[in-house]
């Protein structure tokens, strides 16, 4: 049980860091990161919060990735909910300052992307199922044979273009993010000697049965 609890904690710490990383990139003030270009464009159009749009977009992407054969795990559902929640929370708290110049903005963008990459490693390696966007990355990597970083880069460039036409803010930070996020992600994975394609994710049925077993064992004690 202790090992299982650590996996759950690791997953939620990943969600927290991911929300934090998103807000850091937003406050870099030099153009949003690719997915945030898309999310902010949609949010401004329909009048929702960035976090809520992130959740709804996640649902759509999740349906697509499941159709591509990715494992449906409890972590994927929790990812869709809690990253959006933590993004809105950190955005509301406003303790992260906005960059006042280009140099500070560039540093904050790279820091934010590194935090997001580390968060990605945390929750994917917890093996409860990848989030919708990372499920898409892993699915493309599995189907095409390209590295996770290369697939992530392709996805980031694609959503940047779509987000731009939806009215999302594009700037030097957007270009930087689209170009380097794959390298940063691959670098983080290399540091931890982690290959996401090799993770055997626990599906929702397995999680339910495991938690049910723990509950029954506690009752017998």
N, C-alpha and C positions, 0 to 999 in steps of 0.2 A: 504493500500500500504506500509506503514512503516514496518509493521510486515513482509510482503512478502520480502521487500528489506533486512531486517535483516536476513531472512533465506538464501537469495542469498549470502550475505556477509559471513555468517557463513560457508556456503559450500566452498567458495573460500579460506577462512582462513584455513579451513581444508586441502585443496589441498596444500597450501603453507607449512603448518606444516608437511604434509606427505613427501613432497619433501625434506624438511630440515632434517627430521628424517632419511630418507634413506641415505643421504649423511653423517650424523653423524655416522651411523653404518658402512658405507664404510671406513671412516677415523679412525675408532677404530683400524684398522690395525691388527685384531686378527682373521680374517676369516669373510667373508661376511654373512649377515643375509640370511636366506633360499631363499627368492625370488630373492635377489641380486646375490646369487650363480648361480641361473638359468639364470638371465638376463645377467650377466657378461659373463657366459659361452657361451651363444648364441651370445652376442655382439662381443666377441673375435673371434668367429667362422665365422661370416658373415660380420664383419667389420662395424658394426653400432654402434651408441652411445647407452649407457645404457638406456637413456630416450626413444629413438626410439624403441628399443626392448621391453621396458615396454609397450609402446602403442600398438604394434603389438600383443604381448602376451595377453594384455587386451582384444583386439578384439576377439581373439579365445575363451578366457574364458567367455567373455560376451555372445557369441553365445550359449555356453554350459549352462550357468545359465538361460538364457531366456527359453531354452528348458526344464529346470527344473521347470518353472513356476514363476520365479521372475519377478517383475514389471519392465518394460522398462521405465526409467525416463531420463529426460534431464541431471540430475546430473551424471548418469552413463556414458553418452557419454563424458561429460566435464571432468569427473574423468580420463577416459582413455587418454585424451589429456593433461590436465594440470599438473597432477602429474608427467608425463614424462618430460614435459617442465620445471617445477620447479626443478626437480632432475638434469637435465642437467645444468640449470642456477646456482644452488648452487654449483654444482661440478666445473663449469667453474670459478666461483668467487673465489674459493679457500681460503675463509676467515676462514674456519673451519680447525684447525691444525690436523695433523696426530698424533695419539698416539705414544709416544716414549717408552713405557714400557707396560707390561701386565696389571698392576693395572689401569693405565690410560685408556687402551683399554677396560677393563671390564666395567669401569665406563661409558665410552662413548657409549658402546654398550647398556647398560641398559637405559641410558638417551635417546639414539636414539629410542629404542623400546617404551619407555614411550611417547615420542613425537608422534610417529606413532600411538600409541593407542589413544592418546588424539585427534589426527587429525581424526582418524576413527570415534570416537564419534561425532565430530563436523559435518562432512559431512553426516553421516548416519542420525543423528538426525534432519538435515535440511529437510529431507523427500522429496528430489528430486530424489531419487533412489540411491541405493548403487553402489559402483564401482565394476568392474568385479570380483576382488579377494574377496571382502567382500560380494558380491552377492552370490558367491559360498559358503562362510562361512555361511551366513544366510540360503541359500537353504538347505545345509547339516544339519544345526541345526533344521530346520523345518521338514525335512524328517525323520531324525533319532531320534529327541527328545533330543539329547545331547545339552549341553550348547554351546553358540557361542565360548567361550574360548576353549573348548575341540575340537570343529571342526576346529578352527583356528590352534590349535597345530597339529592336524592330517595333515592338508594341508601343514603346514610348514615343517614337517618332510619329507613328500612325495616329495616336490619340491627340498628339500636339496639333497636327494638321486639322483634325476634326474639331478640336476645341477652339482653335483660332476662328473658324468660320461660325462657331456658336457665340463668339464674342468674348472668349476668355483672354486674359492678359498674357501676351507673349512678349518676351524680351530676351536680353542676353542670357539671363538665368535659365530660361526655357531651353535655349539652344545648348547651353552647357549641360543641363540636366539630361537632355535627350541623348547627347553624345557620350557622356561619361558614366551614366548610371549603370550601364551594363558592365563596364570595367570595374567600378567600385563594388558592385554586387559580386562579381566573380572574384575580386580580390579578397572580400570578406569570407566568401566560401572557401577560398584557398587557405586563408589563415587558419580556419577551423577544420580544414581537410574534410569539407562537407560536399557531397554530391546529391542534390535534391532528387535526381532520377532514381537513386538507389533506396530511398526511404519507403518502407512498407507502411502506408498509412492505415490507421485503425478506422474502420467504417462505423457508422452510427449504431448499427446493430451490435457490433462488438463492444463499443463503449457502454451501451445500455446494459448488456449482459454482465460486463465486468463490474459496473457500479451496483447492479442488482445483487451480484455475488458478495460484494463488500458489505452491502446493507444487511444481508442475511447473516453474514458472519458476525457482525456487530450485535445483532439481536441474540445470537446464541451465547455471546460472552456474558 
